[in-house]
Amino acid sequence: MSCEKLSARQLWVAALTGGLSAGAAAAGRADWRWLLLSTALGTALGWLLLWRIGRRSLHPALRALYGAWAAVMLANVLGRTAERVQQAMGGGGHIGWLLALLAVPLVWMGWGKAAAFFRAAEILWLAVLAAAGVVLLLGLPRVNWNWALEPAGSWRDSLAAGGLTMSAGLLVLPHLYKINEEPGSEFRGLAWLSALGLASAALALLTAGLLSPTVAAQLDGPFFVAAGLLGDSARLEGLASALWLLPDLTLMGLLARTWGEKRHEPALAAAVGLGLALTGAAAIPDWVLSLAGLGLAVLTALFPQGRDK
């Protein structure tokens, strides 16, 4: 699979699409101003990592660390997504069967080739762009700016949420050596990474402005509740929740692909993530996951070298 041709745009579109999964989860619980700061810091760190790595593959020890972090992250995202789907269905029942159902497409995608996955992500991006655009266009004119300017959550939680969102950029790094474009093309992806942070901050601002930070903090999935207000119906909330399965699956697919290039490796990662989610072993606070991602980024900057392309 190392000979598969990938473009820098495909990689960064997948990172943006998947990152919106974390961005929507943070909306209503993180302050949009701290998310803007996270965007600036994350983009600067992304530039440093791209400069350090170039077109080389990651060091084998780093790849192992990426795989361990990705398995825990995958389980965390899987559990969060299953809980949201269960809530949209009215709640009740055991969540295990939803976890298994969500893991099925992950295993299936894991058996496919990397090029096919990233081409599919480009298509999913268009649907997610349309959904996010509609929500923002309908919601921003209805924002209560007094609510939007109120503090939302603590600065620590907000920075942790921003770090988790921007960490989607880390998932591009294991694939950089597959890019078949002119040198420097991967740096254009920093614009996509910045767009991810700005979009996440916009979702947080919208949620705070429609619900108020006090109310949003008491709700499960406040962004999707806010989306339901735009249509004055719970049906729109359920539709937005269903459409956001596309970023969720994209993010989990990216996480699974850090396990390797052989067909069975991403599928195995999905199975391990499912096992962790079923046992509850991945119910880790966001700030821990965010710090782990930051540590991984620092190690990548310090010890990036693998073999040249």
Secondary structure, 3 states (H helix, E strand, C coil): CCCCCECHHHHHHHHHHHHHHHHHHHECCECHHHHHHHHHHHHHHHHHHHHHHCCCCCCHHHHHHHHHHHHHHHHHHHHHHHHHHHHHCCCCCCCHHHHHHHHHHHHHHHHCCHHHHHHHHHHHHHHHHHHHHHHHHHHHHHCCHHHHCCCCCCHHHHHHHHHHHHHHHHHHHHHHHHECCCCCHHHHHHHHHHHHHHHHHHHHHHHHHHHCHHHHCCCCCHHHHHHHHHCCCHHHHHHHHHHCHHHHHHHHHHHHHHHCCCCHHHHHHHHHHHHHHHHCCCCCCHHHHHHHHHHHHHHHHHCCCCCCC
